[in-house]
C-alpha cells in the first residue's frame, strides 16, 4: 500500500478519496486512512486481490515469481509505481530499500 500511496501523492494532484477494500479495514493494517485517486485505487485493489490469490507460501518477490499474475496494463503500471516509490524512499532516508534492488 505504501508504494502506491507514495506514487499517487507525488504524481496525481487531482481529487482523491479514502481507499477501502471490502475484505478488511485498511486502518487495521496501516493505522491510518489512505487517500488515492481513482486510477491508483483500481491498481491497489487489483494488487491486493492478486496477493490474496497468490498460491505461493512464502510469497516470492513478484519480479522473481514463475507464475506472473499481474496482467496487461497492471503489470507495467505496478512496475512503474514500484520503481518510482522505491527510489523515492531511498532518496528520503530508506537506504535499506537498496537491498531489494540488488536481490
DRENKE-600941 format. One record per atom (N, C-alpha, C, CB): residue number from 1; atom name; x, y, z. Coordinates in pm, 1 decimal. Atoms other than C-alpha are relative to their C-alpha. Last residue first. Glycine has a CB too. Example, Ala and Ser with C-alpha at 12.3 -4.5 7.8 and 13.67 -1.06 7.14 Angstrom:
BEGIN
SITE  2  N  -82.0  -119.0  -6.0;
SITE  2  CA  1367.0  -106.0  714.0;
SITE  2  C  -77.0  109.0  73.0;
SITE  2  CB  41.4  46.2  -141.5;
SITE  1  N  89.0  -119.0  0.0;
SITE  1  CA  1230.0  -450.0  780.0;
SITE  1  C  90.0  120.0  0.0;
SITE  1  CB  -99.2  2.7  124.6;
//
This chain:
BEGIN
SITE  103  N  37.4  135.4  -40.4;
SITE  103  CA  1838.3  -901.1  -455.3;
SITE  103  C  -46.8  -82.7  -115.2;
SITE  103  CB  -106.2  4.0  104.2;
SITE  102  N  -111.9  88.0  33.7;
SITE  102  CA  2016.3  -592.0  -581.2;
SITE  102  C  -25.2  -145.1  37.1;
SITE  102  CB  124.7  47.7  68.2;
SITE  101  N  -39.0  -20.1  139.1;
SITE  101  CA  1714.7  -364.0  -597.0;
SITE  101  C  108.2  -97.6  -43.6;
SITE  101  CB  47.8  141.9  -20.7;
SITE  100  N  97.2  63.5  88.5;
SITE  100  CA  1567.5  -506.2  -277.1;
SITE  100  C  35.6  15.9  -147.4;
SITE  100  CB  -137.2  57.2  25.3;
SITE  99  N  -15.4  145.3  -8.3;
SITE  99  CA  1877.9  -421.4  -73.7;
SITE  99  C  -91.9  -71.6  -99.3;
SITE  99  CB  -29.2  -48.2  142.6;
SITE  98  N  -96.3  37.2  103.7;
SITE  98  CA  1855.3  -60.9  -189.6;
SITE  98  C  20.7  -150.7  -5.7;
SITE  98  CB  133.5  69.6  24.3;
SITE  97  N  74.7  39.7  119.4;
SITE  97  CA  1541.1  -31.1  25.9;
SITE  97  C  93.1  -39.3  -114.5;
SITE  97  CB  -92.0  113.4  -44.6;
SITE  96  N  20.1  145.4  -3.1;
SITE  96  CA  1762.9  -29.2  336.7;
SITE  96  C  -76.5  -51.1  -122.3;
SITE  96  CB  -74.6  -39.3  126.7;
SITE  95  N  -112.3  60.9  70.4;
SITE  95  CA  1864.7  324.9  237.8;
SITE  95  C  -13.3  -152.3  -2.7;
SITE  95  CB  132.5  40.4  65.8;
SITE  94  N  18.6  145.2  -11.9;
SITE  94  CA  1521.3  446.3  348.3;
SITE  94  C  106.3  -72.8  -81.5;
SITE  94  CB  -142.2  -41.7  -47.1;
SITE  93  N  -54.5  61.4  -120.4;
SITE  93  CA  1628.0  807.2  406.3;
SITE  93  C  -14.9  -149.2  16.0;
SITE  93  CB  -60.0  61.3  112.5;
SITE  92  N  51.8  -60.7  -122.7;
SITE  92  CA  1422.3  1017.2  167.7;
SITE  92  C  36.2  -81.0  124.0;
SITE  92  CB  -150.7  14.8  -9.0;
SITE  91  N  -39.0  -141.9  -3.2;
SITE  91  CA  1616.7  944.4  -151.2;
SITE  91  C  -44.7  69.6  128.1;
SITE  91  CB  -58.2  72.9  -120.2;
SITE  90  N  -145.7  -3.8  -16.4;
SITE  90  CA  1582.2  569.9  -82.7;
SITE  90  C  46.7  144.7  14.0;
SITE  90  CB  71.0  -68.8  -120.1;
SITE  89  N  -28.7  38.6  -138.2;
SITE  89  CA  1205.0  607.7  -31.3;
SITE  89  C  150.6  2.4  27.7;
SITE  89  CB  -57.0  -139.8  29.3;
SITE  88  N  45.0  -110.0  -86.0;
SITE  88  CA  1165.9  799.6  -356.8;
SITE  88  C  34.2  -30.1  145.3;
SITE  88  CB  -152.4  23.4  -15.8;
SITE  87  N  -103.0  -104.5  7.8;
SITE  87  CA  1373.4  537.5  -538.3;
SITE  87  C  -35.8  119.1  88.6;
SITE  87  CB  18.5  46.6  -145.6;
SITE  86  N  -122.1  53.4  -59.5;
SITE  86  CA  1140.5  263.0  -417.5;
SITE  86  C  111.0  103.3  0.6;
SITE  86  CB  45.4  -124.3  -74.6;
SITE  85  N  13.5  -7.2  -145.7;
SITE  85  CA  834.3  475.3  -493.8;
SITE  85  C  122.6  -54.2  71.6;
SITE  85  CB  -123.1  -76.4  44.8;
SITE  84  N  6.4  -138.3  -46.7;
SITE  84  CA  932.4  537.1  -855.4;
SITE  84  C  2.2  7.3  152.2;
SITE  84  CB  -125.4  68.3  -53.8;
SITE  83  N  -127.5  -65.9  31.3;
SITE  83  CA  1042.2  180.5  -929.7;
SITE  83  C  2.0  142.4  55.3;
SITE  83  CB  24.1  2.0  -152.7;
SITE  82  N  -103.4  56.5  -87.3;
SITE  82  CA  745.3  20.9  -750.9;
SITE  82  C  134.6  69.3  -22.1;
SITE  82  CB  14.0  -151.2  -24.7;
SITE  81  N  26.1  -42.6  -138.0;
SITE  81  CA  492.3  252.0  -919.6;
SITE  81  C  110.9  -48.2  93.3;
SITE  81  CB  -136.7  -53.0  48.2;
SITE  80  N  -26.3  -144.2  -5.0;
SITE  80  CA  639.1  198.4  -1268.0;
SITE  80  C  -14.9  52.5  143.2;
SITE  80  CB  -95.9  75.9  -95.0;
SITE  79  N  -145.6  -15.3  11.6;
SITE  79  CA  647.3  -178.6  -1214.8;
SITE  79  C  40.0  146.6  10.0;
SITE  79  CB  50.4  -59.4  -132.8;
SITE  78  N  -53.3  31.7  -132.6;
SITE  78  CA  287.6  -165.5  -1089.6;
SITE  78  C  152.2  7.1  -1.6;
SITE  78  CB  -46.9  -140.0  45.9;
SITE  77  N  27.8  -107.9  -95.3;
SITE  77  CA  188.3  20.8  -1406.9;
SITE  77  C  59.0  -30.2  137.4;
SITE  77  CB  -150.9  22.7  12.1;
SITE  76  N  -89.9  -112.4  27.8;
SITE  76  CA  360.4  -222.3  -1643.3;
SITE  76  C  -20.9  113.3  99.8;
SITE  76  CB  -21.3  51.6  -142.9;
SITE  75  N  -138.7  43.1  -18.3;
SITE  75  CA  191.2  -523.4  -1482.8;
SITE  75  C  96.9  116.0  -23.1;
SITE  75  CB  33.1  -116.1  -95.2;
SITE  74  N  -29.1  3.9  -143.7;
SITE  74  CA  -148.6  -355.3  -1446.0;
SITE  74  C  146.9  -35.7  25.4;
SITE  74  CB  -92.0  -101.6  70.5;
SITE  73  N  -43.9  -131.5  -46.8;
SITE  73  CA  -153.0  -264.2  -1815.2;
SITE  73  C  36.4  0.3  147.7;
SITE  73  CB  -107.9  102.4  -25.5;
SITE  72  N  17.1  -119.2  81.4;
SITE  72  CA  -173.9  -625.9  -1919.7;
SITE  72  C  59.0  126.6  58.3;
SITE  72  CB  -142.0  21.4  -24.1;
SITE  71  N  26.2  7.9  143.4;
SITE  71  CA  -183.8  -889.2  -1647.5;
SITE  71  C  -6.0  138.5  -62.7;
SITE  71  CB  -130.3  -74.8  -26.1;
SITE  70  N  39.9  -130.9  51.1;
SITE  70  CA  -35.4  -920.7  -1299.7;
SITE  70  C  -11.6  -8.7  -151.2;
SITE  70  CB  101.5  110.8  41.9;
SITE  69  N  145.3  -16.9  -9.7;
SITE  69  CA  -35.2  -1289.4  -1200.6;
SITE  69  C  -47.4  137.1  -48.4;
SITE  69  CB  -44.3  -20.9  143.2;
SITE  68  N  29.7  -142.9  2.5;
SITE  68  CA  314.2  -1386.9  -1315.2;
SITE  68  C  -151.2  22.4  -0.4;
SITE  68  CB  64.9  66.9  -123.3;
SITE  67  N  138.9  -16.2  44.1;
SITE  67  CA  361.2  -1751.3  -1217.5;
SITE  67  C  -39.9  146.7  11.3;
SITE  67  CB  -96.2  -89.5  83.8;
SITE  66  N  20.9  73.8  124.4;
SITE  66  CA  738.0  -1802.6  -1206.4;
SITE  66  C  -141.9  16.5  -53.9;
SITE  66  CB  29.7  -147.2  21.6;
SITE  65  N  102.7  104.3  -4.2;
SITE  65  CA  792.9  -1532.5  -944.3;
SITE  65  C  -17.8  -65.0  -137.4;
SITE  65  CB  -133.8  58.7  48.6;
SITE  64  N  -67.1  130.1  4.5;
SITE  64  CA  1120.3  -1339.6  -941.6;
SITE  64  C  -98.2  -117.5  -3.4;
SITE  64  CB  91.9  -14.2  119.7;
SITE  63  N  -89.5  3.7  115.6;
SITE  63  CA  976.0  -997.0  -1030.2;
SITE  63  C  73.0  -133.4  -13.0;
SITE  63  CB  100.9  112.5  9.2;
SITE  62  N  72.6  15.9  126.4;
SITE  62  CA  684.2  -1060.8  -794.5;
SITE  62  C  94.5  -12.4  -119.6;
SITE  62  CB  -94.2  117.8  -21.0;
SITE  61  N  8.9  -132.1  61.7;
SITE  61  CA  909.3  -1113.8  -491.7;
SITE  61  C  -63.4  -19.2  -137.6;
SITE  61  CB  141.8  69.7  -10.4;
SITE  60  N  -126.8  -55.1  49.2;
SITE  60  CA  825.8  -1458.1  -357.0;
SITE  60  C  -18.5  144.2  -47.3;
SITE  60  CB  55.9  -86.9  -114.8;
SITE  59  N  14.3  -69.6  127.3;
SITE  59  CA  520.4  -1535.7  -140.4;
SITE  59  C  136.1  53.7  -43.2;
SITE  59  CB  -104.1  115.0  10.8;
SITE  58  N  12.1  -145.4  -5.1;
SITE  58  CA  601.6  -1783.3  133.5;
SITE  58  C  -7.0  60.5  -140.3;
SITE  58  CB  117.6  60.1  77.2;
SITE  57  N  -20.9  -26.8  -142.4;
SITE  57  CA  381.2  -1961.3  64.4;
SITE  57  C  138.0  -52.8  38.6;
SITE  57  CB  -112.6  -65.8  88.0;
SITE  56  N  -131.7  27.7  -58.1;
SITE  56  CA  288.4  -1939.8  -301.7;
SITE  56  C  6.8  37.0  147.6;
SITE  56  CB  107.4  75.1  -76.4;
SITE  55  N  -7.5  138.4  -46.4;
SITE  55  CA  -67.4  -1971.3  -435.5;
SITE  55  C  129.7  -33.1  73.8;
SITE  55  CB  -15.3  -92.6  -116.7;
SITE  54  N  -133.9  56.2  22.1;
SITE  54  CA  -121.7  -1593.6  -455.9;
SITE  54  C  8.8  -141.4  58.0;
SITE  54  CB  108.5  90.9  63.5;
SITE  53  N  10.6  119.9  83.0;
SITE  53  CA  -498.6  -1524.1  -461.6;
SITE  53  C  133.8  -72.5  -17.0;
SITE  53  CB  -55.2  36.7  -135.9;
SITE  52  N  85.3  95.6  -70.4;
SITE  52  CA  -485.5  -1279.1  -169.9;
SITE  52  C  -12.1  -132.3  -76.3;
SITE  52  CB  -138.7  60.1  22.4;
SITE  51  N  -76.3  47.2  -116.5;
SITE  51  CA  -192.4  -1102.3  -333.2;
SITE  51  C  -79.3  -104.3  78.1;
SITE  51  CB  36.8  118.1  92.2;
SITE  50  N  -99.7  96.1  48.8;
SITE  50  CA  -378.7  -1080.7  -664.0;
SITE  50  C  81.9  -57.2  115.9;
SITE  50  CB  93.6  66.9  -103.1;
SITE  49  N  72.9  119.1  43.9;
SITE  49  CA  -675.4  -916.4  -489.4;
SITE  49  C  97.4  -107.9  -47.6;
SITE  49  CB  -99.5  35.9  -112.5;
SITE  48  N  41.6  71.0  -121.0;
SITE  48  CA  -445.6  -675.4  -307.5;
SITE  48  C  -75.0  -128.7  -34.5;
SITE  48  CB  -88.1  90.5  87.3;
SITE  47  N  -117.2  56.4  -66.6;
SITE  47  CA  -280.7  -578.4  -635.4;
SITE  47  C  -35.5  -78.7  124.9;
SITE  47  CB  96.2  109.6  35.7;
SITE  46  N  -45.5  113.1  81.4;
SITE  46  CA  -612.1  -530.8  -818.2;
SITE  46  C  118.0  -69.5  68.1;
SITE  46  CB  39.9  47.3  -142.5;
SITE  45  N  102.3  103.7  -16.0;
SITE  45  CA  -743.7  -311.5  -536.7;
SITE  45  C  39.4  -125.1  -77.9;
SITE  45  CB  -138.2  51.5  -47.3;
SITE  44  N  -19.7  60.1  -131.5;
SITE  44  CA  -415.8  -116.9  -538.0;
SITE  44  C  -102.3  -110.8  26.8;
SITE  44  CB  -9.0  107.2  108.8;
SITE  43  N  -125.8  74.7  -0.6;
SITE  43  CA  -434.6  -55.5  -913.3;
SITE  43  C  21.4  -70.6  133.4;
SITE  43  CB  117.8  93.4  -29.4;
SITE  42  N  17.3  120.6  82.3;
SITE  42  CA  -802.2  44.4  -906.0;
SITE  42  C  124.9  -87.8  3.6;
SITE  42  CB  -32.7  38.6  -145.2;
SITE  41  N  92.5  85.7  -74.7;
SITE  41  CA  -741.8  284.6  -616.4;
SITE  41  C  -22.4  -130.3  -75.3;
SITE  41  CB  -134.8  72.1  23.9;
SITE  40  N  -81.5  68.7  -100.8;
SITE  40  CA  -439.3  422.0  -803.0;
SITE  40  C  -85.8  -90.0  89.0;
SITE  40  CB  75.4  102.4  86.3;
SITE  39  N  -89.6  95.1  67.0;
SITE  39  CA  -658.1  502.5  -1104.5;
SITE  39  C  83.1  -79.0  100.1;
SITE  39  CB  92.3  73.5  -97.0;
SITE  38  N  77.2  113.8  50.5;
SITE  38  CA  -935.4  659.1  -891.1;
SITE  38  C  89.5  -105.4  -66.9;
SITE  38  CB  -105.5  48.9  -99.4;
SITE  37  N  83.6  -34.7  114.6;
SITE  37  CA  -702.2  885.4  -694.7;
SITE  37  C  -67.7  -128.0  -50.3;
SITE  37  CB  84.8  68.2  -113.9;
SITE  36  N  -53.3  26.6  133.2;
SITE  36  CA  -580.2  771.8  -355.1;
SITE  36  C  -94.8  51.3  -107.0;
SITE  36  CB  25.0  -149.7  -18.9;
SITE  35  N  76.3  -72.1  101.4;
SITE  35  CA  -623.5  861.2  11.3;
SITE  35  C  67.2  -16.2  -135.3;
SITE  35  CB  -13.2  149.7  36.5;
SITE  34  N  -78.9  -19.0  121.0;
SITE  34  CA  -501.9  605.0  267.9;
SITE  34  C  -88.7  67.5  -103.5;
SITE  34  CB  56.6  -135.9  -53.6;
SITE  33  N  78.0  2.9  122.6;
SITE  33  CA  -650.9  625.7  616.9;
SITE  33  C  91.9  28.8  -118.2;
SITE  33  CB  -116.6  102.1  5.8;
SITE  32  N  46.3  -130.2  47.1;
SITE  32  CA  -419.6  544.5  902.3;
SITE  32  C  -80.7  -18.5  -127.6;
SITE  32  CB  119.2  96.2  -24.0;
SITE  31  N  24.0  -91.8  -111.7;
SITE  31  CA  -301.7  256.2  1121.4;
SITE  31  C  -39.7  140.5  -43.9;
SITE  31  CB  122.7  8.1  85.6;
SITE  30  N  -93.2  -111.9  11.8;
SITE  30  CA  -166.2  76.0  810.7;
SITE  30  C  -14.4  104.1  110.8;
SITE  30  CB  -18.7  66.4  -132.6;
SITE  29  N  -129.6  38.6  55.2;
SITE  29  CA  -320.8  -267.6  856.2;
SITE  29  C  100.0  114.2  10.7;
SITE  29  CB  -14.6  -43.4  -145.7;
SITE  28  N  -53.0  108.2  -83.2;
SITE  28  CA  -619.8  -208.1  1083.4;
SITE  28  C  139.3  -41.5  -45.5;
SITE  28  CB  -93.9  -120.4  -3.2;
SITE  27  N  -59.6  -59.1  -120.9;
SITE  27  CA  -677.5  127.8  911.5;
SITE  27  C  58.3  -106.4  92.8;
SITE  27  CB  -104.6  82.2  75.6;
SITE  26  N  -135.8  -46.2  30.3;
SITE  26  CA  -731.7  -59.5  583.5;
SITE  26  C  67.9  58.6  123.6;
SITE  26  CB  -3.2  104.4  -112.1;
SITE  25  N  -9.4  -142.6  -28.6;
SITE  25  CA  -1035.5  -244.7  721.6;
SITE  25  C  145.0  44.6  -18.3;
SITE  25  CB  -50.5  31.8  144.1;
SITE  24  N  -56.7  -38.1  -129.0;
SITE  24  CA  -1071.7  -585.8  561.6;
SITE  24  C  9.8  150.8  10.9;
SITE  24  CB  137.8  -63.8  19.8;
SITE  23  N  -34.8  117.7  -79.9;
SITE  23  CA  -1245.4  -776.1  281.4;
SITE  23  C  59.8  32.6  136.5;
SITE  23  CB  96.3  -84.7  -76.0;
SITE  22  N  111.2  60.9  -72.9;
SITE  22  CA  -1429.2  -474.5  136.4;
SITE  22  C  37.4  -117.3  91.3;
SITE  22  CB  -100.8  -46.3  -97.2;
SITE  21  N  -4.8  134.4  58.0;
SITE  21  CA  -1120.1  -278.4  40.2;
SITE  21  C  -95.7  -83.3  82.9;
SITE  21  CB  147.7  -61.4  -0.4;
SITE  20  N  62.9  104.7  -80.7;
SITE  20  CA  -1137.8  94.3  101.9;
SITE  20  C  4.6  -130.8  -77.4;
SITE  20  CB  -146.9  37.5  37.0;
SITE  19  N  -5.4  134.5  57.1;
SITE  19  CA  -924.2  384.5  -14.9;
SITE  19  C  -70.2  -97.0  93.4;
SITE  19  CB  146.5  -44.3  -24.9;
SITE  18  N  -51.2  100.3  -93.4;
SITE  18  CA  -1034.4  729.4  102.5;
SITE  18  C  -5.9  -137.9  -65.4;
SITE  18  CB  -81.0  1.2  133.1;
SITE  17  N  95.4  47.4  -99.7;
SITE  17  CA  -1084.0  965.7  -188.2;
SITE  17  C  64.3  -104.7  88.1;
SITE  17  CB  -125.4  -56.7  -66.8;
SITE  16  N  -28.6  131.0  -58.9;
SITE  16  CA  -864.7  1176.1  -409.3;
SITE  16  C  -105.7  -34.8  102.7;
SITE  16  CB  140.0  -2.2  64.4;
SITE  15  N  90.0  43.4  -107.0;
SITE  15  CA  -923.1  1468.6  -645.5;
SITE  15  C  32.4  -141.8  46.3;
SITE  15  CB  -145.4  7.5  -46.7;
SITE  14  N  143.6  -25.7  10.5;
SITE  14  CA  -628.8  1583.4  -852.4;
SITE  14  C  -76.5  -49.4  121.2;
SITE  14  CB  -55.3  -64.8  -124.4;
SITE  13  N  36.9  -109.7  -89.5;
SITE  13  CA  -258.9  1600.7  -766.4;
SITE  13  C  -147.8  36.3  -6.7;
SITE  13  CB  82.3  121.2  -32.1;
SITE  12  N  140.0  -29.1  31.7;
SITE  12  CA  -152.5  1266.4  -905.8;
SITE  12  C  -53.4  103.4  98.6;
SITE  12  CB  -86.5  -129.8  4.1;
SITE  11  N  27.5  -12.8  143.4;
SITE  11  CA  225.2  1222.4  -922.3;
SITE  11  C  -142.4  38.7  -37.5;
SITE  11  CB  32.0  -126.6  -65.6;
SITE  10  N  -100.9  -77.8  71.9;
SITE  10  CA  375.9  1261.1  -573.8;
SITE  10  C  -37.1  29.9  -145.1;
SITE  10  CB  130.6  -72.7  3.2;
SITE  9  N  -20.8  -129.4  -64.3;
SITE  9  CA  78.5  1151.6  -364.8;
SITE  9  C  95.9  90.2  -75.0;
SITE  9  CB  50.3  -20.2  138.3;
SITE  8  N  118.7  -82.6  22.2;
SITE  8  CA  -15.4  874.5  -607.2;
SITE  8  C  19.2  140.2  57.6;
SITE  8  CB  -123.9  -66.4  62.5;
SITE  7  N  9.9  -29.8  142.6;
SITE  7  CA  334.7  726.5  -611.6;
SITE  7  C  -115.8  95.5  -27.6;
SITE  7  CB  -17.6  -129.4  -80.8;
SITE  6  N  -107.7  -94.0  33.8;
SITE  6  CA  373.4  748.5  -233.6;
SITE  6  C  -12.9  44.1  -145.1;
SITE  6  CB  138.9  -64.0  24.5;
SITE  5  N  30.1  -126.3  -67.7;
SITE  5  CA  33.0  585.5  -169.5;
SITE  5  C  105.4  105.8  -33.1;
SITE  5  CB  -8.0  -21.3  152.5;
SITE  4  N  105.4  -64.4  78.8;
SITE  4  CA  100.5  316.0  -430.2;
SITE  4  C  -35.1  135.2  61.1;
SITE  4  CB  -126.0  -90.1  -7.8;
SITE  3  N  -56.6  -37.9  128.8;
SITE  3  CA  430.9  227.8  -261.3;
SITE  3  C  -103.0  73.2  -86.0;
SITE  3  CB  51.9  -123.7  -73.5;
SITE  2  N  -85.4  -117.4  -14.9;
SITE  2  CA  281.4  236.5  89.1;
SITE  2  C  53.3  48.0  -134.9;
SITE  2  CB  116.1  -31.0  93.9;
SITE  1  N  81.8  -118.9  0.0;
SITE  1  CA  0.0  0.0  0.0;
SITE  1  C  86.1  125.2  0.0;
SITE  1  CB  -93.0  -0.1  119.3;
//
